[in-house]
Amino acid sequence: MVDLKGQYLKIKSEIDAALAGVIDSTAFINGPEVASFQRNLESFLDVNHAVTCGNGTDALQIAMMGLGLEPGDEVITTPFTFIATVEAIALLRLKPVFADVCRNCFNISAAAIEEAITPETRAILPVHLYGQCADMDAITRLAEQHDLLIIEDAAQALGSRYGFENGLAKKAGTIGHVGCTSFFPSKNLGCFGDGGAMFTDNPETAEKLRSITLHGSKVKYFHDMIGVNSRLDTLQAAILDVKLRYLDTWNKARAGAAGYYDAALGGIDRLRLPKRMKQSTHIFHAYTLRTDPGERDALREFLRGRDIPTMVYYPVPMHLQKAYRHYGYSEGDFPVAEELCRSVVSIPMHTELQENQLDYICSAIREYFNTQ
Ligand SMILES: *Cc1c(COP(=O)(O)O)cnc(C)c1O
């Protein structure tokens, strides 16, 4: 599904030099590379403040702590996401309220958000799934009308850009009050372990977020609020600072592979290609097809027989996960998310895909639909 080794080998000398520099300095926690990476992220995203932390799940939790959400507050989010989105809400004793997704774009539907708003709603948490932004024009409008906070989960969309109806454009993660991302190795900007970051234009929010990552302190051993211990290692920051310079090029390589898939897999009756929304660029964290629900596993099995890996992101919607049953949802509550969980399949997508590999994958998929 990914080729981290191939990517590393292409920039090995730069990465190895950056790592050697950190080891030589022994500034393993909050070394100068962390500050440097934060500044470079700010200019890459055109945002005032980037605050790094230990991972993307922490970023979501710290964002909601920093924005002052309190137990019982309702946060509207998508049932079709990675568990971290909902876990962070639940850990803070906030209440996740789900709104169904759009079948074509996989992201939370603004119409469904509107229906889910109650007097207890405090925030909307859209996830820019697979690398394409949610409907941020409508979500921003709803947030303004109902005085709600927006926390973006941009873990799969770093570098994606949303063009607003008014002509303004912003990068994913810089649109809401706080945006969150992850540097998990397989993300579009991945480190060699765990890492995460939060983004905001508001200086007070940024200071609060930073302080929460450091046990709620601004001055060492003086604690103004309850915080956590969540930092980006200097070694990881040094790696990310090198890799950030390649992110746009790598996202273009992914888009190139996606274009190849589009062309080679178009016109198959029983297969639906990922739809591009016109407001957002797509950085293809994943290239995700839809089959008829009963057919997905047979296609996966056929491809496995030809050594082609596939993945299902995600097989179970959040409202039907065992750990979250106590919120009282049941099967049928979010039919689109449930259908997607039965019908989506992602095929290899990364920065090192060669034409012969793309051709091999597409020929096998066509062969399946021609013969089965
Ligand atoms: C990866 C991911 C996260 C969590 O990131 P970690 O760094 O693994 O904690 C959160 N949300 C989404 C949508 C993700 O894909």
The ligand as a MOL file (V3000), in Angstrom:
LIG
                    3D

  0  0  0     0  0            999 V3000
M  V30 BEGIN CTAB
M  V30 COUNTS 15 15 0 0 0
M  V30 BEGIN ATOM
M  V30 1 C -4.1200 8.9700 11.3230 0
M  V30 2 C -5.3640 9.6550 11.7100 0
M  V30 3 C -5.5490 10.1820 13.0030 0
M  V30 4 C -4.6340 9.9370 14.1750 0
M  V30 5 O -3.3250 10.0970 14.0160 0
M  V30 6 P -2.2490 9.3810 14.9530 0
M  V30 7 O -1.0310 10.2090 14.7130 0
M  V30 8 O -2.1190 7.9820 14.4940 0
M  V30 9 O -2.7040 9.4730 16.3700 0
M  V30 10 C -6.7040 10.8770 13.2520 0
M  V30 11 N -7.6560 11.0430 12.3170 0
M  V30 12 C -7.5210 10.5350 11.0880 0
M  V30 13 C -8.6110 10.7710 10.0850 0
M  V30 14 C -6.3820 9.8120 10.7410 0
M  V30 15 O -6.2770 9.2940 9.5100 0
M  V30 END ATOM
M  V30 BEGIN BOND
M  V30 1 1 1 2
M  V30 2 1 2 3
M  V30 3 2 2 14
M  V30 4 1 3 4
M  V30 5 2 3 10
M  V30 6 1 4 5
M  V30 7 1 5 6
M  V30 8 2 6 7
M  V30 9 1 6 8
M  V30 10 1 6 9
M  V30 11 1 10 11
M  V30 12 2 11 12
M  V30 13 1 12 13
M  V30 14 1 12 14
M  V30 15 1 14 15
M  V30 END BOND
M  V30 END CTAB
M  END
